[in-house]
Amino acid sequence: MFDLEKKARQAIFITPNFQEIMSQKITEELLKILVCPLCKNELFFDEKNNELICLQSKLAYKIKDGIPIMLIDEARKIEE
């Protein structure tokens, strides 16, 4: 492992606000490129529930530690 890489990894773990950084909301740039893995339609960010919502397939994808979990099997079905 390179010294720089090692220092970067250490910096991540000693940063006091690491969890805060990772739990920030999804950026607009990321939202523009993400699509529903089932139907390939656009997603909407639900800040209240911290989920990405697909209106066509009626699925909600959780965001854990700032990372969208884009697995159909782990998505929550949205009821009307």
Backbone hydrogen bonds in HBPLUS format (Angstrom, degrees):
<---DONOR---> <-ACCEPTOR-->    atom                        ^
c    i                          cat <-CA-CA->   ^        H-A-AA   ^      H-
h    n   atom  resd res      DA  || num        DHA   H-A  angle D-A-AA Bond
n    s   type  num  typ     dist DA aas  dist angle  dist       angle   num
A0006-LYS N   A0002-PHE O   2.94 MM   4  6.21 160.4  1.98 155.2 161.0     1
A0007-LYS N   A0003-ASP O   2.90 MM   4  6.13 158.2  1.94 150.7 156.2     2
A0008-ALA N   A0004-LEU O   2.92 MM   4  6.15 153.0  1.99 146.1 153.9     3
A0009-ARG N   A0005-GLU O   2.97 MM   4  6.23 159.2  2.01 151.3 156.1     4
A0010-GLN N   A0006-LYS O   3.04 MM   4  6.27 158.3  2.09 147.5 153.4     5
A0011-ALA N   A0007-LYS O   2.90 MM   4  6.08 154.9  1.96 145.9 153.0     6
A0012-ILE N   A0008-ALA O   3.10 MM   4  6.37 150.1  2.20 146.9 153.6     7
A0013-PHE N   A0009-ARG O   3.37 MM   4  6.68 159.6  2.41 146.7 150.6     8
A0014-ILE N   A0010-GLN O   3.04 MM   4  6.26 139.1  2.21 149.1 160.5     9
A0015-THR N   A0011-ALA O   3.07 MM   4  5.94 121.2  2.43 140.0 151.2    10
A0018-PHE N   A0015-THR O   3.25 MM   3  5.42 149.4  2.34 122.7 118.4    11
A0021-ILE N   A0017-ASN O   2.95 MM   4  6.23 157.0  2.01 154.6 160.7    12
A0022-MET N   A0018-PHE O   2.96 MM   4  6.23 161.9  1.99 154.7 159.5    13
A0023-SER N   A0019-GLN O   3.00 MM   4  6.09 134.8  2.21 141.0 152.0    14
A0024-GLN N   A0021-ILE O   3.37 MM   3  5.58 165.7  2.39 109.7 111.4    15
A0031-LEU N   A0027-THR O   3.04 MM   4  6.29 160.9  2.07 151.6 157.3    16
A0032-LYS N   A0028-GLU O   3.03 MM   4  6.22 140.6  2.19 142.8 152.2    17
A0033-ILE N   A0030-LEU O   3.15 MM   3  5.47 137.0  2.34 103.8 114.7    18
A0034-LEU N   A0030-LEU O   3.08 MM   4  6.24 142.2  2.23 153.2 163.9    19
A0036-CYS N   A0041-ASN O   2.90 MM   5  5.45 163.6  1.93 155.0 160.0    20
A0040-LYS N   A0036-CYS O   2.76 MM   4  4.65 140.4  1.92 134.2 143.0    21
A0044-PHE N   A0053-ILE O   2.84 MM   9  5.00 152.7  1.91 137.2 146.4    22
A0053-ILE N   A0044-PHE O   2.70 MM   9  5.00 168.3  1.72 149.5 153.4    23
A0046-ASP N   A0051-GLU O   2.78 MM   5  5.20 177.8  1.78 165.7 166.1    24
A0050-ASN N   A0046-ASP O   2.77 MM   4  5.58 117.3  2.16 143.2 161.7    25
A0051-GLU N   A0046-ASP O   3.17 MM   5  5.20 154.8  2.23 134.3 141.0    26
A0063-ILE N   A0050-ASN O   3.17 MM  13  5.89 131.6  2.42 169.3 155.7    27
A0052-LEU N   A0061-TYR O   2.77 MM   9  4.98 157.9  1.82 141.5 148.2    28
A0061-TYR N   A0052-LEU O   2.71 MM   9  4.98 167.4  1.72 153.1 154.6    29
A0054-CYS N   A0059-LEU O   2.90 MM   5  5.40 163.2  1.93 166.3 169.4    30
A0058-LYS N   A0054-CYS O   2.97 MM   4  5.53 119.2  2.35 128.8 143.4    31
A0059-LEU N   A0054-CYS O   3.28 MM   5  5.40 141.1  2.44 136.5 146.2    32
A0078-ILE N   A0058-LYS O   2.86 MM  20  5.08 170.1  1.87 136.4 136.1    33
A0060-ALA N   A0076-ARG O   2.77 MM  16  4.98 145.8  1.88 143.3 154.2    34
A0076-ARG N   A0060-ALA O   2.86 MM  16  4.98 165.9  1.88 149.0 147.8    35
A0069-ILE N   A0062-LYS O   2.88 MM   7  5.67 173.6  1.89 170.0 167.8    36
A0064-LYS N   A0067-ILE O   2.95 MM   3  5.24 153.7  2.02 147.9 139.6    37
A0067-ILE N   A0064-LYS O   2.92 MM   3  5.24 161.1  1.95 113.9 120.2    38
A0074-GLU N   A0071-LEU O   3.02 MM   3  5.38 141.5  2.17 106.8 117.8    39
A0075-ALA N   A0072-ILE O   3.20 MM   3  5.17 156.3  2.26 101.9 109.1    40
